[in-house]
């Protein structure tokens, strides 16, 4: 519940979304019901996720603008880290949305 009640999602460690996804992947009805209940009561989490996705898209566009130049190892690691965070977030969202828990549909 602490994950989904936060609106400062950037402060969360990326593995938090991996953990939440693992809970959802196993089809735990109690966890899914908890996520659903919190999402129905408070839309701030959804808006925070939307903000994270928009930020990731903007960063990807910025990275693509410089694609022709050679990146330093530090820049390469930063880009990889951004992609990793986004993929974990998107997997979490996918598990919230896909059809394995009918009440969430």
C-alpha positions as CSV (number, residue, x, y, z in Angstrom):
1,X,0.0,0.0,0.0
2,X,2.9,2.3,0.7
3,X,3.9,2.0,-3.0
4,X,0.6,3.1,-4.4
5,X,-0.1,5.8,-2.0
6,X,3.0,7.8,-3.0
7,X,2.9,10.6,-5.5
8,X,6.6,11.3,-5.5
9,X,7.3,8.1,-7.5
10,X,10.7,9.4,-8.7
11,X,11.9,9.0,-5.1
12,X,11.1,5.3,-5.2
13,X,13.8,2.9,-6.1
14,X,13.2,1.2,-9.5
15,X,13.2,-2.2,-7.8
16,X,10.0,-1.1,-6.0
17,X,8.1,-1.5,-9.3
18,X,9.8,-4.9,-9.9
19,X,8.6,-6.0,-6.5
20,X,5.1,-4.8,-7.1
21,X,5.1,-6.5,-10.4
22,X,6.2,-9.8,-8.9
23,X,3.3,-9.5,-6.4
24,X,0.9,-9.0,-9.2
25,X,2.4,-11.6,-11.5
26,X,1.6,-14.4,-9.1
27,X,-2.1,-13.5,-9.2
28,X,-2.3,-12.8,-5.5
29,X,-6.0,-11.8,-5.2
30,X,-5.4,-9.9,-1.9
31,X,-2.6,-7.8,-3.5
32,X,-4.7,-7.1,-6.6
33,X,-7.7,-6.2,-4.5
34,X,-5.6,-3.8,-2.4
35,X,-4.2,-2.1,-5.5
36,X,-7.6,-1.8,-7.0
37,X,-9.1,-0.3,-3.8
38,X,-6.4,2.3,-3.5
39,X,-6.6,3.3,-7.2
40,X,-10.3,3.7,-7.0
41,X,-10.1,6.0,-4.0
42,X,-7.2,8.2,-5.1
43,X,-6.1,9.1,-8.7
44,X,-2.9,10.8,-7.6
45,X,-0.9,7.6,-8.1
46,X,-2.2,7.3,-11.7
47,X,-1.3,11.0,-12.4
48,X,2.2,10.4,-10.9
49,X,2.7,7.4,-13.2
50,X,1.6,9.5,-16.2
51,X,4.2,12.2,-15.2
52,X,6.9,9.6,-15.0
53,X,6.1,8.2,-18.4
54,X,6.1,11.7,-19.9
55,X,9.4,12.5,-18.3
56,X,10.9,9.2,-19.7
57,X,9.6,10.0,-23.2
58,X,11.1,13.5,-23.0
59,X,14.4,12.0,-21.9
60,X,14.4,9.4,-24.6
61,X,13.8,12.2,-27.2
62,X,16.7,14.1,-25.8
63,X,18.9,11.1,-25.9
64,X,18.0,10.4,-29.5
65,X,18.9,13.9,-30.5
66,X,22.5,13.1,-29.7
67,X,22.5,9.6,-31.1
68,X,25.2,10.4,-33.7
69,X,27.8,11.4,-31.1
70,X,29.8,9.0,-29.1
71,X,28.6,8.6,-25.5
72,X,30.9,8.3,-22.6
73,X,30.6,5.2,-20.4
74,X,28.8,7.4,-17.8
75,X,26.3,8.6,-20.3
76,X,25.7,5.1,-21.6
77,X,25.1,3.9,-18.1
78,X,22.7,6.8,-17.5
79,X,20.7,6.0,-20.6
80,X,20.6,2.3,-19.7
81,X,19.4,3.2,-16.2
82,X,16.6,5.3,-17.6
83,X,15.4,2.5,-19.9
84,X,15.6,0.0,-17.1
85,X,13.4,2.2,-14.8
86,X,10.9,2.7,-17.6
87,X,10.7,-1.0,-18.4
88,X,10.0,-1.9,-14.8
89,X,7.3,0.8,-14.5
90,X,5.7,-0.4,-17.7
91,X,5.7,-4.0,-16.6
92,X,4.0,-3.0,-13.4
93,X,1.4,-1.0,-15.3
94,X,0.9,-3.9,-17.7
95,X,0.1,-6.3,-14.8
96,X,-2.3,-3.8,-13.3
97,X,-4.2,-3.6,-16.7
98,X,-4.1,-7.0,-18.3
99,X,-7.0,-9.4,-18.0
100,X,-6.0,-11.8,-15.2
101,X,-7.9,-9.9,-12.5
102,X,-11.4,-9.1,-13.9
103,X,-12.4,-6.4,-11.3
104,X,-9.5,-4.3,-12.5
105,X,-10.7,-4.2,-16.1
